[in-house]
């Protein structure tokens, strides 16, 4: 598989090096290798991909998708699944296509602003005004369009757009050439004004490169879970952990991780947005691939949560767990950690035998302590996944991916106490007098900085409301002790489940 992809890239570069026309439009370089160069064949291929892919369209507004960019025979069905979640009449004005460079490096991003993109299906209009504005107003976008000329990551997405949408849409093609986190954060800041419902953000990326079939499935699920957590530090830590495992053949967990990180920086400060996994396969599932060296492909969407649901403060007040249910949820958390720690695999959970409350789509935090001292705490405020899955995923993240601590060891495992906080909706407040200590957790957000503390933290430490705000602003959001005063403040309630002490 690795050899096949390298040969395709070399052939593409050799055959198309001088193919750019003089009009400033960007001619196709991947047609004939990654997808068909014949218009009718390409239309037939896309028709088949969309008719056979997994479809999960809903009435939620989709703000972004992550779609693979390999040859259509390998990843086309997953890309079609990503596009299928979009409503064709959603009214998007622009699609920002963001990919990470495969051919050159530079300390920023290159936005194509000299013409349109061309594929066998015709011209795809580039919004030159937005491209010029990004280039002229931010030094991180001041890199030449030559970064696009031999890059396939943007191009392979465009036939899907041309085929799927019938209304006129413009694109803003962006290639990221750096892996510097500070630079990527600057790129995200420049894109923030355009991250609005009328624009769709499309992240072009494959996942793991060249592990075995089984290792790819495991690694890709871990990476996707980190994206779904909507936490940039968790995502970066997960990539580092994957790399440290020295999995045979694994060159990267996600080839476009810098583009994925850009989307996380844009999304993680908005409590109304949630990631959701759509579909997955790897090149070993294709008749043209093998199972020794594979590439993984994930389709993931970022959606606006149901506003009515988020604003219902009765969600938690009405939520009840019996002792047996609480014990069962705790056991899912503990056994998820055990399975990863001792067997290096995911815990299978049969939802048919679970109570209905476990299947509700709710956020949760999992807190780990040893002798009363914090040993890990990670969670999600909202989730499109059922509660039992969130608890299992957050238990693993708290044990092995909390950047404040080293991964939990086997020796520590039996001494670890588990606490689960099932969260109600985030509600924005305008007066800190609305905060009730012991009842409300707080979430503070300003620009790209944000942080939270759970309801029980204030009472455990005997804090006043202003101390609760100060510690959260300073220690969690990095805004300084009084940073909460000009930040957005949200409150939420939680049902706390503690492990029985024996």
Order of alpha helices (4+ residues) and beta strands (2+ residues): alpha-alpha-beta-alpha-beta-beta-beta-beta-alpha-alpha-alpha-beta-alpha-beta-beta-alpha-alpha-alpha-beta-beta-alpha-alpha-alpha-beta-beta-alpha-alpha-beta-beta-beta-beta-alpha-alpha-beta
